[in-house]
Amino acid sequence: MLCGRMKEKSKSFIRQISILCGDILIIFGVSILALLVRFEMVYSAIPDYYLEWMYQYMPMHIICTLIIFYFCKMYRNLWRYASVGELCYLILACCSSALLQMIIMWNIGYRMPISFHINTIMFLTGFTAIERFTYRILTEMKNKYLTPSIGEGEVSRVMLVGAGDAGRVLLKEMAASQFVHGKVVCIIDDDVKKIGKVMNGVLVVGGRDKILEAAEEYKVNEIIVAIPSISAKERSAILHVCQDTNCSVRILPGVYQLINGEVNISKLRQVEVEDLLGRDQIAVDLDSIMGYVSGKRVMVTGGGGSIGSELCRQIAANKPEMLIIVDIYENNAYEIQQELIRTYEGLNLVVLIASVRNTKRMNGIFETYKPHIVYHAAAHKHVPLMETSPNEAIKNNVFGTYKTARAAGENGVEKFVMISTDKAVNPTNIMGASKRICEMIIQTFNREYPTEFVAVRFGNVLGSNGSVIPLFKKQIQNGGPVTVTHPDIIRYFMTISEAVSLVLQAGAYAKGGEIFVLDMGEPVKILDLAKNLIRLSGLIPGEDIKIQFTGLRPGEKLFEELLMDEEGLQKTDNRLIFIGKPIELDEEEFRSQLKNLEEAAVDEHQDIRRKVKEIVPTYVIQGNRSTPG
């Protein structure tokens, strides 16, 4: 890879030197031609003093012109993707050069004919434009006719969706690049004024309603969506049409890249499932809500995990007095540590390897670092794994939370935010039931300590460790089958950034004892999600990639709920975030039950689920389980 970069830099340097040498020859030749035209193309008719002045000024003229060309960006992109903007720069550069030449020559007494300077502008502009357009034409001809092509079956026939500025730039780059083995054969755009027009030699065939028809007519096997300014809902609608073509689909991520001039082939990415969710990212004003983080000592347990690491990134960006990361898994802790050190210079970062189940260790950490805010993300979260090791779920989730929360209360922590899950509602698995007990612990401690204890409940996180999306992608890469537990199973989904935004906002809203719940829109059918991923890979579900139903896993249910019926909803300033009303419970009885549960878990009780159900009556034990932990 390093050799490849060095080779490309070397070729780029050679190209720039070639253009530079060509410019020197053009400047020299244009000066002579400008005088020849003035004297009717007869060299002997030119007065000797004109020739003497021209040759004496020539070195300065060449140097000044090259400097002007440099500052007018004439050597930046070599006109591979020339447009009106580049032409304007060229005219400005040539006019500036000729004007400077006239001013200097007149000031030193070289009174050349006015027509000489006018001719210089015209010829310099014309020849430098021809030089650069010739480079572009030769490059495109070389890529089209001389560059060895890959197998015919592998050549991409591309449909470009979007005939705006971004689409135009991508179209030009694809035509000029020798590294892109693809040809744009048709363009789609909803603007009726553009339909039927030709852009860079390619026809705009129609709006999105023509995508399926055009894909078949033009034998398209790849679609590029280049509309960075489109809303999430509109993008989702277009992508749902594109996926029915069985073409691979790529997308230009965001409008900011168009604004920054970063539109190019390298910015294209594969369409992700979140692009199909059809809703915009949750809007959270982090600047206003993160004020309580700035200048504070903040601890994140489970800081190396998917949610925990993103929390650390967001917190680090808001200048905390100290960021304390606690994680039991050293590899994850090391990775986020190195990332934060690279990204946030001067960050006061402490990374500790510790188990939240270790009472003395957690007490020691709180006593030493005295955090103001704690985000508790450490937990066992894999449902099937916890079903076969239920005692471990109780030890880690329930009593890890208990010990961490108690240490927080006893050491004067201001806010304690626990990460919960929709699986805590009417749980059918031990993981969800353990999280429901954690919520009860948080609400109990909120009444015992001045610390503001809250919980944040959300659904599945796209792309997190162990989530279904990475599994599906890996299965598709391996040729299938893609495994779905049940054809009717549905789930709520959110992105990692949305989940973290909710957690951070909960910290800002927290008054103590709340369970924050996110309105995540409509649930997604997992079977549809699997089919979408297969189609977006350019494959046909059921033909190229088989879908295999494996049956519901232990503790799994067809749909998840976000809120218990008896909790009710209370609105917040964010229309997508709600607060569940705390459920009343007998704290004395609850503490007694917790003591019995802890003894049972430590003793590896064979029927720990019965103990859990005594605490969480809504917990539904599936089947007749009596599994050791």
MOPE-V615996 format. One record per pair of residues at least 24 apart in sequence whose C-alpha atoms are under 7 Angstrom apart, sorted by the first residue. I is the first residue (numbers start at 0). J is the second residue. If there is no record, write none. Layout:
# MOPE-V615996
I,J  I,J
This chain:
# MOPE-V615996
15,74  22,127  23,61  25,126  26,61  26,123  29,119  29,122  29,123  30,119  33,115  33,118  33,119  34,115  37,114  37,115  49,111  52,109  60,100  64,96  67,92  67,96  68,92  77,131  78,131  78,132  78,135  79,135  79,175  80,171  80,172  89,124  90,124  93,120  93,123  93,124  94,120  138,175  139,174  139,175  142,177  154,180  154,181  155,180  155,181  155,182  155,220  155,221  156,181  156,182  156,183  156,184  156,218  156,219  156,220  156,221  157,181  157,182  157,183  157,184  157,219  157,220  157,221  157,222  158,183  158,184  158,185  158,186  158,219  158,221  158,222  158,223  159,183  159,185  159,186  159,187  159,222  159,223  159,224  160,186  160,187  160,188  160,223  160,224  160,225  161,186  161,187  161,188  161,224  161,225  161,226  162,186  162,188  165,225  165,226  165,257  165,262  166,225  168,262  169,263  169,264  172,263  184,217  207,237  210,241  211,244  214,244  220,246  220,247  221,246  221,247  221,248  222,246  222,247  222,248  222,249  223,248  223,249  223,250  224,249  224,250  224,251  225,250  225,251  226,251  227,251  227,252  227,253  227,254  228,253  228,254  231,277  231,278  231,279  232,277  232,278  235,274  235,275  235,276  235,277  238,275  242,531  242,534  242,535  245,534  245,537  245,538  245,539  246,537  247,535  247,536  247,537  248,535  270,535  272,532  280,497  281,497  283,500  288,504  288,507  289,317  292,317  292,319  293,317  293,318  293,319  293,320  294,318  294,319  294,320  295,319  295,320  295,321  295,371  296,320  296,321  296,322  296,370  296,371  296,372  297,321  297,322  297,323  297,370  297,371  297,372  297,373  298,322  298,323  298,324  298,370  298,372  298,373  298,374  299,323  299,324  299,325  299,373  299,374  299,375  299,376  300,324  300,325  300,326  300,374  300,375  300,376  300,377  301,325  301,326  301,376  301,377  302,326  302,332  303,331  303,332  303,335  304,331  305,463  305,464  306,495  306,499  307,376  308,335  309,499  310,499  320,347  321,347  321,348  322,347  322,348  322,349  323,348  323,349  323,350  324,349  324,350  324,351  325,350  325,351  325,352  325,353  326,351  326,352  326,353  326,354  327,352  327,353  327,354  355,399  355,402  355,403  356,394  356,395  356,398  356,399  356,402  358,402  361,403  361,406  362,406  365,406  365,407  365,410  366,410  369,410  370,412  371,412  371,413  371,414  372,412  372,413  372,414  372,415  373,414  373,415  373,416  374,415  374,416  374,417  375,416  375,417  375,418  376,417  376,418  380,430  382,428  382,430  382,554  383,552  383,553  383,554  385,429  385,430  386,428  386,429  386,553  386,554  387,626  387,628  388,627  388,628  389,429  389,628  390,600  390,603  390,607  390,628  391,628  392,430  392,433  393,433  393,600  394,600  396,433  396,434  397,433  397,436  397,437  400,437  401,440  408,448  408,450  411,450  412,450  413,450  413,451  414,450  414,451  414,452  414,506  415,450  415,451  415,452  415,453  416,452  416,453  416,454  416,506  417,453  417,454  417,455  418,454  418,455  418,456  419,454  419,455  419,456  419,457  420,456  420,457  420,458  421,456  421,457  421,458  421,559  421,560  421,561  422,559  424,560  424,561  424,562  424,563  425,617  425,618  426,617  426,618  426,619  427,554  427,555  427,556  427,618  427,619  427,620  427,621  428,554  428,555  432,615  432,618  441,512  442,512  443,586  445,511  445,512  451,509  451,510  451,511  452,511  452,512  453,509  453,511  453,512  453,513  453,514  454,513  454,514  454,515  455,502  455,505  455,514  455,515  455,516  456,514  456,515  456,516  457,516  457,517  458,491  458,492  458,493  459,491  459,492  459,493  460,492  460,493  460,494  460,495  461,492  461,493  461,494  461,495  471,529  475,533  475,544  478,544  479,544  479,545  480,544  480,545  480,546  480,547  481,545  481,546  481,547  482,546  482,547  482,548  482,549  483,526  483,547  483,548  483,549  484,548  484,549  484,550  484,551  485,548  485,549  485,550  485,551  486,526  487,524  487,557  488,524  488,525  488,557  488,558  489,522  489,523  489,524  489,525  489,557  489,558  490,522  490,523  490,524  490,525  490,558  490,559  491,519  491,522  491,523  492,519  493,519  512,581  513,578  513,579  513,580  513,581  514,578  514,579  515,576  515,577  515,578  515,579  516,561  516,576  516,577  516,578  516,579  517,575  517,576  517,577  518,575  518,576  554,621  603,627  603,628
